[in-house]
Amino acid sequence: MSEPDPRTWQKPKRFDNNLIVIGAGAGGLVTAYIAAAVKAKVTLVEKHTMGGDCLNTGCVPSKALIRTAKLLAQIRHSADFGINQAHAVVDFAEVMARVHSVVKAVAPHDSIERYSALGVQVLIGTAKIVSPWHVAVTTDTGVQTLSTRAIVIATGAQPFVPPLPGLAEVGFLTSDTVWN
């Protein structure tokens, strides 16, 4: 497949959007929110799930798990505060159920419904920048090419698994897989 020739790019006289944001993680959501708040016409494209890593595998679930760990540590040190014979039995399945419930409680803030209500067009699909002013979005219903004055790429990152001998054989967890 050959690369597009920049000399053939045509800047539109009119634009479908003021802004297209690629990626609905923390950065992309804030960008779309602020743009919509100032009445820009915004399209937000997300490949997987709204909220990105922060909501689904990072910030939110990890903080919920850390909260449980801190509570357990406080219980274990309760004698230092004059509370004797305090003990806790950890039910890991219940801990993880709480983690998932916290994620579920936060999810509406990052939802398609919320952003649509703000005036943001949300598309679940894959974005491909085809010129400085055009993004082709592939969804379940096909491909549409949108014009825009500006594009923000907020696609985040993914865990790096180092190429260590034997790592695959012993198994490992990443921030994406630890919650399963």
C-alpha positions as CSV (number, residue, x, y, z in Angstrom):
1,M,0.0,0.0,0.0
2,S,1.5,3.3,-1.0
3,E,1.6,6.4,1.2
4,P,-0.7,9.2,0.3
5,D,0.9,12.1,-1.6
6,P,0.7,15.3,0.5
7,R,0.5,17.3,-2.6
8,T,-2.9,15.8,-3.4
9,W,-4.4,16.8,0.0
10,Q,-7.2,19.4,-0.4
11,K,-8.2,21.6,2.5
12,P,-12.0,21.6,2.7
13,K,-13.9,24.8,2.3
14,R,-16.3,23.6,5.1
15,F,-15.6,21.1,7.8
16,D,-17.8,18.4,9.4
17,N,-16.1,19.0,12.7
18,N,-14.1,21.5,14.6
19,L,-12.3,18.7,16.4
20,I,-11.9,14.9,16.1
21,V,-10.5,13.2,19.2
22,I,-9.0,9.7,18.7
23,G,-9.1,7.8,21.9
24,A,-11.7,8.0,24.8
25,G,-9.3,7.5,27.7
26,A,-8.7,10.2,30.3
27,G,-6.9,12.6,27.9
28,G,-9.4,12.1,25.1
29,L,-12.4,12.5,27.3
30,V,-11.2,15.7,28.9
31,T,-10.3,17.1,25.5
32,A,-13.7,16.3,24.0
33,Y,-15.5,17.6,27.1
34,I,-13.7,21.0,27.1
35,A,-14.2,21.4,23.3
36,A,-17.9,20.6,23.6
37,A,-18.2,23.0,26.6
38,V,-17.1,25.9,24.3
39,K,-19.6,24.7,21.7
40,A,-17.2,23.1,19.2
41,K,-18.5,20.4,17.0
42,V,-16.6,17.3,18.3
43,T,-16.4,13.7,17.2
44,L,-14.8,11.2,19.6
45,V,-13.6,7.9,18.2
46,E,-12.9,5.0,20.5
47,K,-11.6,1.6,19.4
48,H,-12.5,-0.4,22.5
49,T,-14.2,0.9,25.7
50,M,-15.0,4.3,26.9
51,G,-12.8,5.5,29.8
52,G,-9.7,3.8,28.5
53,D,-7.1,2.3,30.8
54,C,-7.8,4.7,33.6
55,L,-11.3,3.5,34.1
56,N,-11.0,-0.1,33.0
57,T,-7.6,-1.4,34.0
58,G,-5.6,1.4,35.6
59,C,-6.4,4.3,38.0
60,V,-9.9,3.4,39.1
61,P,-9.6,-0.3,39.8
62,S,-6.1,0.1,41.2
63,K,-7.2,2.8,43.7
64,A,-10.1,0.6,44.8
65,L,-7.7,-2.3,45.4
66,I,-5.3,0.0,47.2
67,R,-8.1,1.3,49.5
68,T,-8.9,-2.3,50.5
69,A,-5.2,-3.0,51.2
70,K,-4.9,0.2,53.3
71,L,-7.9,-0.8,55.3
72,L,-6.4,-4.3,55.9
73,A,-3.1,-2.7,57.0
74,Q,-5.0,-0.5,59.5
75,I,-6.8,-3.4,60.9
76,R,-3.5,-5.3,61.3
77,H,-2.0,-2.3,63.2
78,S,-5.2,-1.6,65.3
79,A,-3.4,-2.6,68.6
80,D,-1.2,0.5,68.1
81,F,-4.4,2.5,68.6
82,G,-5.7,0.6,71.6
83,I,-8.0,-1.7,69.6
84,N,-7.1,-5.3,70.5
85,Q,-8.0,-8.6,68.9
86,A,-9.1,-6.9,65.6
87,H,-8.6,-9.2,62.7
88,A,-9.7,-9.5,59.1
89,V,-10.3,-12.4,56.8
90,V,-9.7,-11.5,53.2
91,D,-12.1,-12.9,50.6
92,F,-10.3,-12.1,47.4
93,A,-13.4,-12.8,45.3
94,E,-15.3,-10.2,47.4
95,V,-12.4,-7.7,47.1
96,M,-12.5,-8.1,43.3
97,A,-16.3,-7.8,43.2
98,R,-15.9,-4.5,45.1
99,V,-13.2,-3.3,42.6
100,H,-15.6,-4.1,39.7
101,S,-18.5,-2.3,41.4
102,V,-16.4,0.8,41.8
103,V,-15.5,0.7,38.1
104,K,-19.2,0.2,37.3
105,A,-20.1,3.2,39.5
106,V,-17.6,5.5,37.8
107,A,-18.4,4.3,34.2
108,P,-21.4,6.5,33.6
109,H,-19.2,9.6,33.9
110,D,-17.2,8.3,30.9
111,S,-20.2,6.8,28.9
112,I,-21.3,7.3,25.4
113,E,-24.6,8.5,26.7
114,R,-23.0,11.3,28.8
115,Y,-20.8,12.5,26.0
116,S,-23.6,12.4,23.5
117,A,-25.7,14.5,25.9
118,L,-22.9,17.0,25.9
119,G,-23.2,17.2,22.1
120,V,-20.2,15.0,21.3
121,Q,-20.6,12.5,18.4
122,V,-19.2,9.3,19.7
123,L,-18.1,6.6,17.3
124,I,-16.9,3.1,18.3
125,G,-14.5,2.1,15.7
126,T,-11.0,2.5,14.3
127,A,-9.7,5.9,13.1
128,K,-7.2,6.5,10.4
129,I,-5.8,9.9,9.7
130,V,-5.9,10.3,5.9
131,S,-4.9,13.9,5.6
132,P,-4.3,16.9,8.0
133,W,-8.1,17.5,7.7
134,H,-9.6,14.1,7.2
135,V,-10.1,11.0,9.4
136,A,-11.6,7.8,8.1
137,V,-13.5,6.0,10.8
138,T,-14.3,2.3,10.4
139,T,-17.3,1.1,12.5
140,D,-19.5,-2.0,12.4
141,T,-21.6,-0.2,9.8
142,G,-18.8,0.7,7.4
143,V,-16.3,3.5,6.8
144,Q,-17.0,7.2,6.9
145,T,-14.5,9.9,6.2
146,L,-15.0,13.1,8.3
147,S,-13.4,16.5,7.8
148,T,-12.1,18.5,10.7
149,R,-10.2,21.6,11.5
150,A,-8.1,19.8,14.2
151,I,-7.2,16.3,15.3
152,V,-6.1,15.2,18.8
153,I,-4.5,11.8,19.1
154,A,-5.1,10.5,22.6
155,T,-4.7,6.8,22.1
156,G,-2.8,6.1,25.4
157,A,-0.3,3.3,25.8
158,Q,-0.2,-0.4,26.5
159,P,1.9,-2.4,29.0
160,F,5.4,-3.3,27.9
161,V,6.3,-7.0,28.4
162,P,10.1,-7.3,28.4
163,P,11.5,-10.1,26.2
164,L,12.9,-12.1,29.1
165,P,13.7,-15.7,28.6
166,G,11.2,-17.9,30.4
167,L,8.7,-15.2,31.2
168,A,6.0,-16.6,28.9
169,E,6.5,-20.1,30.5
170,V,6.0,-18.9,34.1
171,G,3.2,-16.6,33.3
172,F,2.9,-12.9,34.2
173,L,0.3,-10.2,34.8
174,T,0.1,-6.7,33.4
175,S,-2.2,-3.8,34.3
176,D,-4.5,-5.1,31.6
177,T,-4.7,-8.7,32.8
178,V,-4.5,-8.5,36.6
179,W,-8.2,-7.6,36.8
180,N,-9.5,-10.8,35.0
